[in-house]
């Protein structure tokens, strides 16, 4: 084999490795992006649920404060 053939073979193998690396890197970045998106969605859901629970708790507090006031008047 000539040195030109060897260079061509090495160049082709390097290109193959580079393409595999780029594909792998893209896959990793895509998974990281999906993970971040899922984490943000989970945080939003948690926040909305917390807000709902806070509102329910405040409503219960108002009811019991009213009952307590009525009992104090009796």
N, C-alpha and C positions, 0 to 999 in steps of 0.2 A: 504494500500500500504506500502511496506517495504521501508526502507531508501535507499536500493539499487535501487528499482524501481524509487524512486524520483530522485536519482542522475542520473540515466540513462535518465529520461525524461528531466532533466535540461541540461545535456550534449548534448542531441539531439537538444534541442531548442537553446542552445548556438552555436552549429555547424551551425544550419540553419541561425541564425542571422549573424554569421561570414561569411558564404557563400554569403548572401545577401549583406553584407557590401563590401566584396571583389568585387562582381559583379558591385555594384554601383560605387565603387572607380575606377574600370577599365573603366567603361563607361565615367566617368568624365574625366579621363586622356586621353581617346581617343578623346573626344570632344575638350579638350584643345589642343591636338596635331593637330587636324584638323583645329582649329581656327588659331593656329600659322602658319600652312602651308598656309592657305588661306591668312593671313596677309602678309606673305613673297611673295606669288604670286602677290598679289595686289601691293606691293611695287616694285616688278620687273617691272610690267606693267607700273606703274606710272613713274618709272625711264626711261624706254625705250621711253615712250611718251614724257617725258620732253626732252630727248636727241634728238628725232625727231624734236620737236618744236624749240629747240636751233639751230639745223642745218638749219632749214628753215629760222629762223630769221637771222642767220649769212649770208645766201645766199642773202636774201633780202637786208641786210645792204651793202653787196658788190655791188649789182646792183645799189642801190641808191647812194652809194659813187662814183661809176663810172659815173653815170648820173650827179651828182653834179660837178665832176671834168670837165666833158665835158662842162657843162653850164658855169663854171668859165672860161674856155678857149675861149668861144665865145665872 
